[in-house]
């Protein structure tokens, strides 16, 4: 016959076992409600994945700066998708590269939208075409110069024209804002007049076809002055240098940028260039001021480079 003291021990043991079982069931239930997608991308080390997820760590003793990044979950290959490659932390003035994969057909037009902060207005930045990647997976890519950006959190989305397929990511831009309060159209004296501000293009090294880089320079023009950037093959201006075979692909680009605050009395400007699929030839770079009606270009800066 069991004594009262032994019955107490048995009962206590049973209560303890029931409590442990209840806690175990509760933990399994919570886990089944949450789906956690990995922050990193295939090929990343755990440390890289942690840094990309928005935490701070070290790699070989070198600090890894925290950044806020949100990646598209692993795609369902049975449906159209657009994914983002990981975006590392950036500083104002850095070259921004947004890229990723998709199963959309080659030549499909995709559009990049950018939003500043959590409640900012979504703005259309640019459009590009899907292209075949070296591993057989189709890809997309956009480049941007961040000199005129404010520091803070940005959201970027790449989508089709109908916005029925999209991928999104976030990144944090650090540093001090160089962005002027407003855009200015140059309306000064003619370039032959004394004291007219100049535009200087810094020397550009030759590059390989497909390189991404910043074209930079200085100017005495006022902060916020709008500049037009025109990049085209030299043979556009000199027909004697035109190749015998016509190149079936992009031959240059055009866009705009603004003058931002510099040092030592000289302001600066920069322009992001992606030469993917560009023709292998010599190029001329023209940087000019422009009137508000885009008809008068008075001040010009020039440079040349070659794609190999």
N, C-alpha and C positions, 0 to 999 in steps of 0.2 A: 504494500500500500504506500502511495506516495505521500511524503510529509508535506505540510503547508509551505515550508520554505522552498522545497524543490518545485512545487507547482508554481510558485511565484517566479522562479528562474525560467521555467519553461514558457510561461505566459509572456514574460518580458522578452524572451528570445523570439517568440512568434511575432510580437508587435514590431520588433526591430526589423525582422525579415520582411514583413509587410510594408514597412516604411521605405526600405531600400528598394523594393520592387516598384512601389508607387513612384518614387523619384526617377527610377530608370525609365518607366513608361512615359512619364512627363517629359523627360529629356528627349526621347525618341520622337514624341509627338511634335515638339517645337522644331526639331531639325527637319521633319518632313514638310513643314509649312514654308520653309525658306529655301530659295534656290540662289546660290552664290556663283557668279561667273568669275573665272580667273581674270585678274587684272592684267597680267602680262600676255605676251604674244609668243607663238612657237619659236624656240631658239633662244629665248631670254633665260638668263640665270635667275635663281630665286631672288638674288639681291636686286637685279634690274627690274624684276617684276614688282618687288616691294616698292622701289623708288617710283616706278610708274604709277603705282596705286595711290600715291599721295603721302607717303611716309618718308622719313629721313633715315638714311643708312650710310654705310661706307663701303667702298670697293677698293681693296688693296691700300687701305689707309687714307684714301682720298674721299672727302665728304661728297655725298650724293645729295644735291639740292632737292628739296621737296617740291612737288608740282601736282596740280590737280588735273587728273586725266580720266576721262571716261571713254571706254572703248565699246564698240558694237559687239554683242555676244557672238559666239561662233555661228556662222551662217548655216541656214538650211539650204543645201545645194539643190533641193527640188524646187525652190522658188527663187525669183530674182533677188539679189542682195547687193549691198554696198558696204564694205567694211573699211575701217581706218587702221593704218599702221600706228604704233605707239608714238605719241608726241612728247618729247622731253621738255623740261623747263626752258623758257626763253627770256631774254632781256630785250628791252627796247633798242632797236637798231639792228637786231639779228635778222638774218634771212629765215623766213618761215616756209617750211615745206610741209604740205598736207598731201598725203598719198594713201593708197590702199588698194584693195582687190575688189573685183566684181565678176559676176557671171553674165553681165549684160554684154551684148555683141560689140565687137569693135566698131568704132566710129559713132557709137551712141553718144549723144550730147549729155553731159552732166553739168550741174550748176553748183557753185560754192556759195553758201550763205553764212554770214557771220553775225553773232549777237554779242554785245558787250554787257557784262553783268548778268544778273538773274532776271532783270525786268527790262532790258534794253530792246531796242527795235531791231528786228532781223533785217539785214541788208544783203542784197545780192552783190557779190564781189566779182565773179567772173564765170565763164563757162569754158569747158574743154571737152575733148573727145576721149572715149575709152580706147586703150591701145593694148596690144598683145604684150605680155610680159615674157621675160627670157625663159621662165619655167613652164610656159604654156597657159598660165593663169592670166586673164585679162586684168588690167590695172587702170588707175586714173591718178592724176597728179596736178597739184596747183602750187604755185610759189607766190610769195608776197613779201614786200619790204615792210618792216614794223616801225620804221623811224617816225611815222606820223601817228602812231597808236598811243593810247593812254595805258598806264599799268593797270592790271586787274585780271579778272576772270573772263575768259572768252569761250563761247560755244560756237562750234562750226558744224555745218551740215552739208553733205553732198547729196544731191537728189536728181532724179530725172526731171525733164520739163513738166511732166504731169504730176510730179511729186508723189508718185505711187510706189517708188522704191527709194529708200534713203538710208544713210548711215550718219551717225553723229559722234562728236568727241568734244572734250573740253581741255583747255590748257590755261596756265597762268603766265602772264607777261609781267616781268619785274623791271624795276628801274625808275627813272625820272622822266616824266612826259616832256617831249620836245614839240608836241603838236601846237601849232599856232591857233589863235582864236578864230581866224577866218581865212578864206582863200582869197588871194589878191591876183588880179590880172595886170600884167605890166603895162603901164601907160606913160613911161618916161620918154626922154628925148631919144632921137635916133642914135644908132650905134656909132655913128661917126663923130658925135658930139663929145667934147671933153668931159670926163668924169662918168661916163656911162658904165654901169656895173658890168662885170664880165662873168661868163660861165666857164668854169674849168672842168674838164673831164680827166680824172686820174688815169694814169697809164693802165691799159688792160692787157694782161698776159694772154697769150694764145691758149686755147682750150680744146678739149676733145669734144666731139659731137656727143650731145646728151648731157654735158655738164650743166650744173645749176650754180649761178654766182650773182653777186651784186656788182653793178656798175655804179661808181661813186664819183663825187666831185665836190667842188667848192664854188661859192659865188658871193659877190657883194650885194646881191639882190635881197630885198626885205623878206623876213620870215613870212611864210605863207604864200609866196609867189608861186603860181602854177607854172610848171614846165612840161613841155611835150617831149617825149622820148621816141625817136624813130631809129630803128635798127634794121638795116637792109644790106644785101650783098653789094660790094663795090661795083660790080658790073652793071647795076641799075643806073649808075651815074656815068659809067664809061663802057660803052657798048663794045669797045675793042677787047675788053676782058671777059666778055660773055663766053661761057663754055659751049662747046659744040653740041653737047647733049643737054637737053632741057631737063631740069630736076623736077620730079613729080612729088612735091612735098612743100612744107612751109619754108619760106625764104625771108625770114625776119619777122619783126613784130613792131607794134607801136602802142603807146600808152601814155599815162601822165604821172607826175609826181609833184611834190611840193618842196620848197626850200624850208629847212628847219634850222633851229638855233645851233650855231657853231661856237667856236672860240677864237680869240685873237682878231676879232673884227671880220672874220670870214664865216659865213653860214655854209651849210652843207646840204646835199641832196643825194639820193640814191634810188636805184631802180633794179628790181629783181628780174633776172632773165633765166628762162628754162630753154635750153637748146635741143631738147629731145627731138630727134628726127630732122633737125635743121640740115641744110645743105653744107657739105664740107667745102668752104670757100672763105674768102676774105670779106669782112663786114665793116661797114662804116656806122658810127654812132653819132647821131645829131641830137643835141639837147637845146631846145629853144624856148624863149618866152612866147607868150601868145596873148592876143587881145581878147576881150570878153566875147566878141563875136567869132573868135577863132580864125580870123582872116589875116592878121598881121603877126609876123614872127620877126622880131627885131634883133634879139641877142642870141648868138649861136655858139655852142661849144661842140667841138668835134674830137673824135678819136677813132682808132681802128683796131681790129683784132682778127685773128684767124681761127677757124674751127678745123681741126685735123681729123 
